[in-house]
Amino acid sequence: MPFEDLKPEIISILNTQDLSVTDRLNKICHVLKNSINHYDWVGFYFKNGNKLELKLRTYAGEETDHEIIPFGKGICGQVAISNENFVVPDVQAQDNYIACSINVKSEIVVPLFKNGENIGQIDIDSDTPDPFTEKDERFLEFINQEVAKIL
């Protein structure tokens, strides 16, 4: 499904007042995983209080052991420090990659900012090699901007 077609659904989910924030984020994870062929695992990580680590809040896809990720470790941990999108076309080529599943071939992580501070990120794993484009980045940035409004 084209990204533009998903935007109204994302906004509708985020505006659903009778769901908790976590439930809304979970619905977004499932919509993305089920609507975009190359999104095989979708999750939101957030800074864990004052600790220099990320904590998994919700996700759609295979279970993961990586519920806590220290800043600097793996792709997510690097984004927590760099404050920049990180697109990994081939996870095997990354020295600092944390393997979640043997099926994962590529990953994209986009930081989530609230009032100029990096408070979390959306993380997408794909079983497809090198599927992510600039359109994925812009779409995920849009999602994070909308998510920041309800936090």
C-alpha positions in Angstrom: 0.0 0.0 0.0 1.4 3.4 -0.9 2.6 5.5 2.1 0.3 8.4 1.2 -2.7 6.1 1.5 -1.7 5.1 5.0 -1.3 8.6 6.4 -5.0 9.2 7.2 -5.2 5.8 8.9 -2.2 6.7 11.0 -3.7 10.0 12.0 -7.0 8.4 12.8 -5.3 5.8 15.1 -3.4 8.5 16.9 -6.5 10.5 17.5 -8.4 7.6 19.0 -8.8 9.0 22.5 -10.3 5.9 24.1 -7.1 3.9 23.5 -3.9 4.4 25.6 -0.9 5.8 23.9 0.8 2.4 24.0 -2.3 0.8 22.4 -2.3 3.4 19.7 1.4 2.8 19.0 0.8 -0.9 18.9 -2.0 -0.5 16.3 0.4 1.6 14.2 3.0 -1.2 14.4 0.5 -3.7 13.2 -0.9 -1.5 10.4 2.7 -0.9 9.1 3.7 -4.5 9.3 0.5 -5.7 7.6 0.4 -3.0 5.0 3.9 -2.7 3.8 5.4 -5.8 2.3 9.0 -5.2 3.3 8.2 -4.3 7.0 8.6 -7.6 8.8 9.1 -6.2 12.3 8.0 -2.8 13.5 8.6 -1.4 17.0 8.8 1.7 19.1 11.7 2.2 21.5 11.8 5.1 24.0 14.5 6.4 26.3 14.2 4.6 29.6 13.9 7.4 32.2 17.3 8.9 33.0 19.2 5.8 31.9 21.3 5.8 28.8 19.3 3.0 27.3 16.2 2.4 25.1 13.3 0.4 26.3 10.9 -1.4 23.8 7.4 -0.1 24.3 5.5 -2.0 21.7 6.0 -3.9 18.5 4.5 -6.1 15.8 6.4 -9.2 14.5 8.5 -12.0 16.0 9.3 -11.8 19.7 12.6 -10.2 20.5 15.0 -10.5 23.4 16.1 -6.9 22.9 13.7 -5.1 25.2 16.5 -2.9 26.5 19.2 -1.5 24.3 22.1 0.6 25.7 22.9 3.8 23.9 25.6 3.2 21.3 24.9 -0.5 20.9 23.3 -1.8 17.7 21.6 0.4 15.1 19.0 1.6 17.6 21.6 2.5 20.2 23.6 4.4 17.6 20.5 6.5 16.5 19.9 7.3 20.2 23.3 9.1 20.1 23.5 10.4 16.5 19.9 11.8 16.4 19.9 10.8 12.7 18.1 8.3 10.5 20.0 5.1 10.0 19.3 3.0 6.9 21.1 -0.4 6.9 20.8 -2.1 3.4 22.7 -5.2 4.7 22.8 -5.9 8.4 25.6 -8.4 7.9 27.9 -5.6 6.8 27.4 -3.7 10.1 30.0 -4.4 12.8 27.7 -3.0 15.6 24.5 -4.8 14.6 22.4 -6.7 17.2 20.8 -9.7 15.5 17.2 -10.1 16.3 16.4 -12.8 13.9 18.4 -14.8 11.3 15.8 -13.7 8.7 16.5 -10.0 9.0 18.5 -8.6 6.1 18.0 -4.9 6.5 16.9 -2.3 9.0 15.8 1.3 9.2 15.7 3.4 12.4 14.2 6.9 12.6 14.5 9.0 15.7 11.4 10.5 17.4 11.8 14.0 18.7 9.6 15.9 21.2 10.4 19.5 21.8 13.8 19.1 20.0 14.9 16.1 22.2 15.4 12.6 20.9 13.1 10.6 23.1 12.7 7.4 21.1 12.6 5.9 17.7 10.7 3.7 15.3 12.6 0.6 14.2 11.8 -1.5 11.2 13.4 -4.8 10.3 13.0 -6.4 6.9 13.7 -9.9 5.6 14.3 -8.3 2.2 17.8 -7.0 1.3 18.1 -3.3 0.7 14.3 -2.4 0.4 14.3 1.0 2.1 14.2 4.2 0.1 14.0 7.9 0.9 10.2 7.5 0.7 10.4 5.1 3.7 12.5 7.7 5.6 10.0 10.5 4.9 7.0 8.4 5.8 8.5 7.2 9.1 9.5 10.8 9.9 5.9 11.8 9.3 4.7 9.0 11.7 7.1 10.1 14.4 6.1 13.8 14.1 2.4 12.7 14.5 3.3 10.4 17.4 5.1 13.2 19.2 1.9 15.2 19.3 0.2 12.6 21.6 3.2 12.1 23.9 
